[in-house]
Structures are given as structure tokens and as C-alpha cells.
Amino acid sequence: MVQSHSLKKNGIFYVNSFHYPINRLLMRKLLFLIITACFLPLSAAVITPDKRWPNGSTLTVWFLDGTPDMQHIVKRAATTWSRFGNISFRFTRQKPDNGSHLRISFSRYDGTRFGAHSDIHDNTATMYLNSLASSHLSDDYKNRIALHELGHVLGFEHEYRHPHWPYGNHWLKQQQVSCQQRLSDEVSDAKSRCESVNRPLDAHTSWWFPYDDHSIMNYPTEAKWLEDRSHDLEPTLKLSALDKIAMAASYPFAHHQYIQSTSLPDSDSLLTNSISFINRCPYPVTVRFKATLSSQSNKLTSLYLTHLQQSDQYQLVSPSLHFKALTNNGLHQWSDDGDYLHYDISHWQGNHAQIPLYCSNS
């Protein structure tokens, strides 16, 4: 079983995670001896808009300690996120003159400050990754932990708080009870805080994509806590297709950054208030979307896109779009139930949204 909670130390909020059960009791005792816990509603392939970093940011990462191997795992995970969204990372082992956005120590537990913040001239850690020092974990699992914690840095929260979490309240209530037991001696309002941080997020105030069993922001969970599910949620070791699309939507690239072929349209030809699709899945894809197009009612449009092919541009009357896609070999679709995905493009930079379609292996 995996527990998660957010913590406050020296005025900093952390999302803290027990990724595996090794010495869990010892870790908990140590953790709550040294930290006063406090909660903040968060949001993941649900994201809290006001916790995003400015799009296009380069985040300076200061390694406070750790071996080159530990630091390499973080660098690799950060590079993975950067492939799919317009955020980059600069790493240093020395105190940066101009401050740092992320300060990492490998000295104790796993915990991350959530989302964007402004105290870049502090010297205290904003992320702890003690699991990366463990000899009991594989490199792939350590990479999973780094990907997950960096997801929190970027503003993504746990999938069990998804507005459409499909497995009932049993797991959420267990999280609330476990949280309350840990914090009852630390804070006077443990019950209300634990209920607040372990309940579904508001669908109207968060950006979200369909709930995703395979999201890196999910945790391995035993089936006994999951209603209408007979098998455990297994740990995901890499970003899912929807993780990639969520990253691309939350931190969109400028149009020219997408172009990888001279056959794609020139950026000067972009229509205002428009969308296009680009197939980044290695298989041909059929896309069907509903949107109110210029001079037309809400209509259904069908597209067939080969690998790296970009669609025409479609001018929209409103930023609301519904789409679904399926690979021609049937190996991948972007919603398990086949329903249309709702996509609001109003938060994209500029007036053109290019929507990438990733498969899990792309």
C-alpha cells in the first residue's frame, strides 16, 4: 500500500509520497518527528492552473547533495517531461547566483513542493528523494519516482483525486483515516484537513483529462481498496499517452517548435482561434472531433493521419472541442470507454492550438 500527503516545513508545502513499503513505520515516525504537517488542496493529468510555471520557463535545479548516479536519474526524468511540454531544466551542483526554482536533497524520505513558487533565493530543499539512494529498488522504479515527483513540481496531482475517479470512496476514506491517525497529535484540525486533501477535485476549477489507470501520477493500490475492480493497480514506470498530452496542453510549445517536416504549414499561415492535430503515435490514427467551426453548426469531422502528419487547421467559433481517436490497428485509443474527450483550448498561448496524439510507446 502507498500513502501520500502534503507537508509544510519552514513555510513550504510538499507533496510527500511513500512509494514502497520498506521500513514504512520507521519512515513515518521519523517524518512526523521532524515535520509539522499541513494540507493544501492540489490538483494531476489533473492540473491546478494557478500552480503552473510560466510557459516556456527554464527551471534552475540545484543539487544540494547526492551521487552522480542519483542526480542522473533526476536529469533523465526531467528531460522526459521536457520532451512533451514547453518547460526546460538547468542543473547545477553549485549555489546559483540568480537563485534556484528547485533544490533537491537525497537525504530523507520522498517529498516535493507542489507547483510554482517564488522563493528562489532560499537555501532549503524543495524536493527530497531518499528512495533514489535505496539499494532495494531497480533503476526503472527509481526513474518512476523521479518522474512522479517532478510531475508534482509541474502542478500535477494524484489520479485518485481525479473528478472522475472510477473506484469509489473506499480508498479515499482510507487515505483520510490513515492521514488523521498520523496527524492527530500534530495539528488540532487534522480531520478537516485530511478530508480536504483526500477528496475528489472540483471538475470546474481544475484542468483534467480522462481518468488514467496508467498515469505516472497514479500509485500502485491493492484491489481491496478499489470498488468494482478485481485486480491491483500496478505501478507505471513511464509517462502514459494522456500524461504526455496533458503536459503538452498545460505547457504548449510555440507552433514552430512542433514542426519537424517541411511539408507542414508555415506558422505565418495559422488561422486565429483554430486547432489542428498532429499524429505523434507510430501508427496511423483516425480522429473524430466535434466543434463549432466558422459559419457552421457543431459538426462531426473525421480525419486520417499517418505518423507525424499534421491535419488542416480548423477555425473555431468557441474554444470547446470534443474528440476521440483510434489507431488503425486498434492497439490504442485515447479513452477506454470510447467517449469523446473534452478539450478547452482557451488557455493555450496564441490563438492556435496544435493537439498532439501520443501513444504510450511514442
Secondary structure, DSSP 8 states (H G I E B T S, - for coil): ---EEEEEETTEEEEEE--S-TTHHHHHHHHHHH-B---------EE-GGGS--TT-EEEEEE-S--HHHHHHHHHHHHHHHHHSS-EEEEESS--TT--SEEEE-SSSEEEE-S--S-TT--S-SEEEGGGG-SSS-HHHHHHHHHHHHHHHTTB--GGG-TT-SS-SHHHHHHHHHHHHHHTTT-TTHHHHHHHHTS---TTTSEE-S--TT-TT---B-GGGSTT--S-B----S--HHHHHHHHHHS---HHHH--STTS--GGG--TTEEEEEE-SSS-EEEEEEEEETTS-EEEEEEEE-TT-B---EEEEEEEEEEEEEETTSS-BSSTT---EEEE-TTSSTTEEEEEE--TT-
